[in-house]
Amino acid sequence: MKVKYIWNESCTSDDFEREINEFIKGKNIVDIKFQPTRGGDGVPMLFALVMYEEVSE
């Protein structure tokens, strides 16, 4: 199992969702954990921890 950390500094959910969807194409997803947080300057951010396995052909 592999893990990928994806974050979105702009907190734009459309861009964040698009980035996650592009990453998970062709992978077996084990789990995805989402968490809202704040950056160092207090700006809201989103991050996702994606646990996956590569698809073997």
One Martini backbone bead per residue (centre of mass of N, CA, C, O) as a GRO file, in nm:
protein
   57
    1MET     BB    1   0.099   0.035   0.020
    2LYS     BB    2   0.015   0.370  -0.051
    3VAL     BB    3   0.086   0.730   0.000
    4LYS     BB    4  -0.099   1.042  -0.050
    5TYR     BB    5  -0.050   1.391  -0.032
    6ILE     BB    6  -0.318   1.631  -0.057
    7TRP     BB    7  -0.339   1.983  -0.136
    8ASN     BB    8  -0.518   2.310  -0.079
    9GLU     BB    9  -0.453   2.649  -0.060
   10SER     BB   10  -0.732   2.778  -0.181
   11CYS     BB   11  -0.998   2.615  -0.107
   12THR     BB   12  -1.092   2.482  -0.383
   13SER     BB   13  -1.296   2.226  -0.439
   14ASP     BB   14  -1.275   2.179  -0.746
   15ASP     BB   15  -0.964   2.151  -0.763
   16PHE     BB   16  -0.935   1.932  -0.549
   17GLU     BB   17  -1.116   1.720  -0.685
   18ARG     BB   18  -0.960   1.705  -0.953
   19GLU     BB   19  -0.688   1.612  -0.835
   20ILE     BB   20  -0.790   1.351  -0.712
   21ASN     BB   21  -0.919   1.223  -0.967
   22GLU     BB   22  -0.654   1.214  -1.130
   23PHE     BB   23  -0.489   1.036  -0.932
   24ILE     BB   24  -0.697   0.773  -0.904
   25LYS     BB   25  -0.650   0.685  -1.173
   26GLY     BB   26  -0.571   0.344  -1.187
   27LYS     BB   27  -0.644   0.288  -0.882
   28ASN     BB   28  -0.650   0.129  -0.572
   29ILE     BB   29  -0.863   0.220  -0.324
   30VAL     BB   30  -0.861   0.213   0.023
   31ASP     BB   31  -0.841   0.530   0.122
   32ILE     BB   32  -0.991   0.850   0.238
   33LYS     BB   33  -0.873   1.144   0.405
   34PHE     BB   34  -1.025   1.432   0.540
   35GLN     BB   35  -0.896   1.781   0.610
   36PRO     BB   36  -0.929   2.059   0.771
   37THR     BB   37  -0.729   2.364   0.773
   38ARG     BB   38  -0.442   2.573   0.852
   39GLY     BB   39  -0.222   2.777   0.771
   40GLY     BB   40   0.036   2.974   0.881
   41ASP     BB   41  -0.162   3.238   0.796
   42GLY     BB   42  -0.477   3.120   0.842
   43VAL     BB   43  -0.550   2.975   0.590
   44PRO     BB   44  -0.761   2.785   0.444
   45MET     BB   45  -0.746   2.423   0.414
   46LEU     BB   46  -0.696   2.123   0.227
   47PHE     BB   47  -0.677   1.761   0.293
   48ALA     BB   48  -0.544   1.444   0.163
   49LEU     BB   49  -0.537   1.092   0.234
   50VAL     BB   50  -0.410   0.850   0.008
   51MET     BB   51  -0.489   0.510  -0.015
   52TYR     BB   52  -0.298   0.281  -0.227
   53GLU     BB   53  -0.288   0.080  -0.531
   54GLU     BB   54  -0.145  -0.047  -0.783
   55VAL     BB   55  -0.214  -0.145  -1.102
   56SER     BB   56  -0.187  -0.458  -1.241
   57GLU     BB   57  -0.134  -0.594  -1.580
   0.00000   0.00000   0.00000
